[in-house]
Amino acid sequence: MKLIIDEDLCNACGQCSKVCIRDNIVVNDFAVETGSNCFECGHCMAVCKVGAITLKAFQGNEDRIVEYNPRKIPVGYDDLLQFLKQRRSVRWFKNKKIDKLTFDKLFEAAYYSPSAQNEQDVEFVVLDEKLDEFMNLVYDIIKIEEEKFFRIEEFGDYLKDSSSKEFHPLLWEGKQLILTFSTDKTSAVIANTRLELLAYSLGLGGFYSLFILKADEIDHDRLMEFFPEIDSDKHMYSSFVIGYPKVKFRRTIPHSEIDVIYK
């Protein structure tokens, strides 16, 4: 059993039973958990009007429980859309690193991010002092595709002689890198996307590097030797170079129209 149900508080309204997608709760005189089918999504806890249900797994984290008015959305459509319009990939950064306190604020976005089957198995690595060491490993793995991608060849030339290029071919002016690992690609991408948007709200910016992700695609086992703290069954699904933007953008640009099919 994974729920704690206060029978004295429960008013048998039945909302918890209706919201449970696993049919794990029945309500007669009060709510009762029927078996071990619960995957701790917390919907029953979140919907209960009287606070009669809690999850055993999260005992001790009561400070994370926040009451709110479900009829009041904190951000309006126009403001949120404008926020999304103003987001841009940033490759030019100030010579200023992000401190741990600010990173902790960013990871709050990932803390509240959804995940497949509620696995909550997304992990992050912030590369700072070991960034150069990691990038050398990345090149050693992806260099087999130099003939296919001129950017990888440029990367190799830069590592041999940094004076050959004005900027790092993969990091540009970036000095810190966030890597996202998970057993599920979608969960990792959603978590990092939420983190990125929260970063924008704090005056930060960055860009995603697909070339760095190639290291996992080409030789996952060798890549994971660099991260012994992380379950090797997880893959690196997002690579985000982050920092304080040097350039301020002043207007949106048009995008290609998206295709939407209704059937």
C-alpha positions as CSV (number, residue, x, y, z in Angstrom):
1,M,0.0,0.0,0.0
2,K,1.4,3.4,-1.0
3,L,-1.2,5.8,0.4
4,I,-2.0,7.1,3.8
5,I,-5.7,7.9,4.1
6,D,-7.1,9.7,7.1
7,E,-10.5,8.1,7.5
8,D,-11.7,10.8,10.0
9,L,-10.9,13.6,7.5
10,C,-12.3,11.8,4.4
11,N,-15.8,13.0,3.5
12,A,-16.3,10.3,0.9
13,C,-16.7,12.7,-2.0
14,G,-15.2,10.2,-4.5
15,Q,-13.0,12.7,-6.3
16,C,-9.9,10.6,-5.6
17,S,-11.5,7.5,-7.1
18,K,-12.5,9.3,-10.2
19,V,-9.1,10.8,-10.9
20,C,-7.2,7.5,-10.3
21,I,-6.2,6.0,-13.7
22,R,-5.2,2.7,-12.1
23,D,-8.6,2.1,-10.3
24,N,-6.6,1.8,-7.1
25,I,-9.2,3.6,-4.8
26,V,-12.8,2.7,-3.9
27,V,-15.0,4.9,-1.8
28,N,-17.8,3.8,0.5
29,D,-17.9,5.4,3.9
30,F,-14.4,6.6,3.2
31,A,-11.7,6.1,0.6
32,V,-9.8,2.8,0.6
33,E,-6.7,1.8,-1.4
34,T,-7.5,-1.5,-3.1
35,G,-4.1,-2.9,-3.9
36,S,-0.5,-2.3,-5.1
37,N,-1.4,-0.8,-8.5
38,C,-0.5,2.7,-7.4
39,F,2.4,4.4,-9.3
40,E,2.4,7.4,-7.0
41,C,1.3,10.0,-9.5
42,G,-0.3,11.9,-6.5
43,H,-3.5,12.9,-8.4
44,C,-5.6,11.6,-5.5
45,M,-3.6,13.7,-3.0
46,A,-3.7,16.8,-5.2
47,V,-7.5,16.7,-5.8
48,C,-8.7,15.9,-2.3
49,K,-10.6,18.9,-0.9
50,V,-10.0,18.1,2.7
51,G,-6.3,16.9,2.6
52,A,-7.2,13.3,3.7
53,I,-4.7,11.6,1.4
54,T,-0.9,11.6,1.4
55,L,1.7,9.4,-0.3
56,K,4.0,7.4,2.0
57,A,6.9,7.9,-0.4
58,F,6.9,11.6,0.2
59,Q,6.6,11.7,4.0
60,G,8.9,14.3,5.3
61,N,8.5,16.5,2.2
62,E,5.4,18.3,3.5
63,D,7.1,21.7,2.8
64,R,6.7,20.8,-0.9
65,I,2.9,20.8,-0.6
66,V,1.5,24.1,-1.8
67,E,-2.2,25.0,-1.8
68,Y,-3.4,27.0,-4.8
69,N,-6.6,28.2,-6.4
70,P,-7.4,25.8,-9.3
71,R,-9.5,28.5,-10.9
72,K,-6.6,31.0,-11.1
73,I,-4.0,30.4,-13.7
74,P,-0.9,32.3,-12.6
75,V,0.2,33.2,-16.2
76,G,-2.1,34.5,-18.9
77,Y,-2.1,33.2,-22.5
78,D,-0.8,36.5,-24.0
79,D,2.1,36.8,-21.5
80,L,3.1,33.2,-21.8
81,L,3.0,33.4,-25.6
82,Q,5.1,36.6,-25.6
83,F,7.6,34.9,-23.2
84,L,7.9,32.0,-25.7
85,K,8.3,34.4,-28.6
86,Q,11.2,36.2,-26.9
87,R,13.1,33.0,-26.3
88,R,16.2,32.6,-28.6
89,S,19.2,30.4,-28.8
90,V,22.2,32.2,-27.2
91,R,25.8,31.5,-28.2
92,W,27.4,34.7,-27.0
93,F,28.0,34.9,-23.3
94,K,29.4,37.2,-20.7
95,N,32.6,36.2,-18.9
96,K,30.5,35.3,-15.8
97,K,29.7,31.8,-14.5
98,I,26.4,30.7,-13.0
99,D,26.7,30.0,-9.2
100,K,25.3,26.9,-7.5
101,L,22.4,28.8,-5.9
102,T,21.2,29.8,-9.3
103,F,21.5,26.3,-10.7
104,D,19.5,25.1,-7.7
105,K,16.7,27.5,-8.7
106,L,16.8,26.2,-12.3
107,F,16.5,22.6,-11.2
108,E,13.2,23.4,-9.4
109,A,11.7,23.4,-12.9
110,A,12.9,19.9,-13.5
111,Y,11.7,18.8,-10.0
112,Y,8.1,19.5,-11.1
113,S,8.5,18.1,-14.6
114,P,6.4,15.2,-15.7
115,S,8.0,11.8,-16.6
116,A,6.9,8.6,-18.4
117,Q,5.1,6.3,-16.0
118,N,6.0,8.7,-13.2
119,E,9.4,7.2,-13.1
120,Q,11.1,10.5,-12.1
121,D,14.4,9.1,-13.2
122,V,15.8,12.2,-14.9
123,E,19.3,13.2,-13.7
124,F,21.5,16.2,-14.5
125,V,25.2,16.8,-14.7
126,V,26.5,20.4,-14.6
127,L,29.9,20.5,-16.2
128,D,32.2,23.3,-15.2
129,E,35.7,22.5,-14.0
130,K,35.7,19.2,-15.9
131,L,34.2,20.7,-19.1
132,D,37.4,20.7,-21.1
133,E,38.1,17.1,-20.0
134,F,34.7,16.0,-21.1
135,M,34.8,17.8,-24.4
136,N,38.1,16.0,-25.2
137,L,36.3,12.7,-24.6
138,V,33.4,13.8,-26.8
139,Y,35.8,14.6,-29.7
140,D,37.6,11.3,-29.2
141,I,34.2,9.5,-29.7
142,I,32.6,11.5,-32.4
143,K,35.8,12.1,-34.6
144,I,34.9,9.0,-36.6
145,E,32.2,11.2,-38.3
146,E,34.6,14.1,-39.2
147,E,34.1,13.4,-42.9
148,K,30.4,13.7,-42.6
149,F,30.3,16.9,-40.5
150,F,32.8,19.7,-41.1
151,R,31.9,21.1,-37.6
152,I,33.5,18.0,-36.0
153,E,36.6,18.5,-38.0
154,E,36.7,22.1,-36.9
155,F,36.3,20.9,-33.3
156,G,39.3,18.6,-33.7
157,D,41.4,21.5,-35.2
158,Y,40.4,23.7,-32.3
159,L,41.5,21.1,-29.7
160,K,44.9,20.8,-31.4
161,D,45.4,24.5,-31.6
162,S,42.8,26.8,-30.0
163,S,44.3,29.8,-31.8
164,S,43.1,28.3,-35.1
165,K,39.5,29.4,-34.3
166,E,38.2,32.5,-32.7
167,F,35.5,30.6,-30.8
168,H,35.0,27.0,-29.6
169,P,33.2,25.2,-32.5
170,L,30.8,23.5,-30.2
171,L,30.5,25.6,-27.1
172,W,31.1,29.0,-28.7
173,E,31.6,31.3,-25.7
174,G,29.9,28.9,-23.3
175,K,31.8,27.9,-20.1
176,Q,29.1,25.7,-18.4
177,L,27.1,22.8,-19.8
178,I,24.0,20.9,-18.5
179,L,23.6,17.3,-19.5
180,T,20.3,15.5,-19.0
181,F,20.2,11.7,-18.5
182,S,17.1,9.4,-18.4
183,T,15.9,6.0,-19.5
184,D,13.2,7.9,-21.5
185,K,14.1,10.5,-24.1
186,T,10.9,12.4,-23.8
187,S,11.2,12.8,-20.1
188,A,14.7,14.2,-20.4
189,V,13.8,16.6,-23.1
190,I,10.7,17.9,-21.3
191,A,12.7,18.4,-18.1
192,N,15.5,20.3,-19.8
193,T,13.0,22.4,-21.8
194,R,11.3,23.5,-18.6
195,L,14.7,24.3,-17.0
196,E,15.6,26.3,-20.1
197,L,12.5,28.5,-19.9
198,L,13.0,29.1,-16.2
199,A,16.6,30.1,-17.0
200,Y,15.3,32.7,-19.4
201,S,13.1,34.1,-16.6
202,L,16.3,34.6,-14.6
203,G,18.1,36.4,-17.4
204,L,20.1,33.4,-18.6
205,G,20.2,31.8,-22.0
206,G,21.8,29.0,-24.0
207,F,21.5,26.6,-26.8
208,Y,21.2,22.8,-27.4
209,S,24.2,21.0,-28.9
210,L,23.3,17.9,-31.0
211,F,27.0,17.2,-31.8
212,I,27.7,16.6,-28.1
213,L,24.8,14.1,-28.0
214,K,26.4,12.1,-30.8
215,A,28.9,10.9,-28.2
216,D,26.1,8.9,-26.6
217,E,24.7,7.7,-29.9
218,I,28.1,6.5,-31.1
219,D,29.6,4.9,-28.0
220,H,27.3,5.0,-25.0
221,D,29.3,2.7,-22.8
222,R,32.5,4.7,-23.2
223,L,30.7,8.0,-22.5
224,M,29.1,6.7,-19.3
225,E,32.6,5.8,-17.9
226,F,32.9,9.6,-17.4
227,F,29.8,9.5,-15.2
228,P,30.1,6.5,-12.8
229,E,27.5,8.2,-10.5
230,I,24.7,7.7,-13.1
231,D,23.0,4.4,-14.0
232,S,24.5,3.3,-17.3
233,D,21.1,2.2,-18.5
234,K,20.3,5.9,-18.8
235,H,21.2,7.9,-21.9
236,M,22.4,11.4,-22.4
237,Y,19.4,12.9,-24.2
238,S,20.0,16.6,-23.8
239,S,23.0,18.8,-23.9
240,F,22.5,22.5,-23.1
241,V,25.2,25.1,-23.1
242,I,24.2,27.8,-20.6
243,G,25.3,31.3,-19.4
244,Y,24.6,35.0,-19.1
245,P,23.8,36.4,-22.6
246,K,26.1,39.1,-23.9
247,V,23.7,40.1,-26.7
248,K,20.2,41.4,-26.2
249,F,17.7,40.6,-28.9
250,R,15.0,43.2,-29.7
251,R,12.4,41.6,-31.9
252,T,11.1,38.3,-33.0
253,I,11.8,36.8,-36.4
254,P,9.3,34.9,-38.6
255,H,9.3,31.1,-38.5
256,S,8.3,28.6,-41.1
257,E,4.6,27.8,-40.9
258,I,3.8,24.6,-39.0
259,D,1.5,22.0,-40.5
260,V,-1.4,20.9,-38.3
261,I,-3.7,18.1,-39.5
262,Y,-7.1,17.6,-37.9
263,K,-8.7,14.2,-38.6
